[in-house]
């Protein structure tokens, strides 16, 4: 059997594992709940939906963002789990190359995460069309960025999964990197007025901030304009090219080292 056929077999097997796991449907449910909560919140707390569809689209981006973070929970045990449960003694000693196994797991993970992202944007688009009978054209850009962001997060999680022997460690480390370390550095650079597009937390900002191409609309829809000047920093509109470049760097910088490390890692 050729290595390409083996790769296809690994992809099919791993994708079926994702489909059969409850975590996929739990994340889908959480995405649906978050979108429903946003819609209900606008109706009950703000007395109705905003006049501009872009503002509601920004708020509904919580669903796609949650779908993107679902990549972490799909890939935390991709490699570390094989060492943690000792199944690697069977899996990594068969005729299939380790790089083929890891690449197959990654592609299957991308397929599973794509289901989450597509579902989240389907809910977002249906909601926007139901309220405004239109969908902002920036939604397509937001979808592309979210999908790229998801597979970038997936690659970074694969890297930590290849470095640790615990699935939970890989998940926690990735979450801390994105939400705490990268988020904190982003806040500091934002306050200092310095570029921060290269941070993984900032790379995902475009999922929401891409709408309308400016943040004034978003801020004006959420806070009184007379209070907008009290912000100690200026939210930068993400440059799409920079965001794409950053996410590609994290994708390549996560996936390739995970292939190398797993190929050289001892089973004991």
Protein Blocks (a to p, Z undefined) as FASTA:
>chain_A
ZZklmmmmmmmmmmmmmmmpmklmmmmmmmmmmmmmmmmmmmmmnopacfblklmmmmmm
mmmmmmmmmmmmmmmmmmmmmmmnommmmmmmmmbdfklmmmmmmmmmmmmmmmmmmmmm
mmmmmmmmmmnopacfklmmmmmmmmmmmmmmmmmmmmmmmmpcbfklmmmmmmmmmmmm
mmmmmmmmmmnopafklpmklmmmmmmmmggoiaklmmmmmpcfklmmmpcbdcddddfk
lmmmmmmmmmmmmmmmmmmmmmmpcfZZ
